[in-house]
Amino acid sequence: MDYTIVKFVHILGAILIGAGLIGVWLSDLRSRQFRDLKLFAESVRNIAVFYDGVVVPGAIQLLLSGT
């Protein structure tokens, strides 16, 4: 595989991790503001979606392109 493609995929993985962690952080801040259980549960679900859908794939992509 060409070095520039691997480097691009590696940087893209780092961007995904960063964006996902910012999303987790913002969702966590919003979840602390809610007193209603349904809104709190929705915000916690958003944390799981950001983490499982963005951070973990970014970390796997970063790992695979870095090795």
Secondary structure by P-SEA (a helix, b strand, c coil): ccaaaaaaaaaaaaaaaaaaaaaaaaaaaaaaacccaaaaaaaaaaaaaaaaccaaaaaaaaaaaac
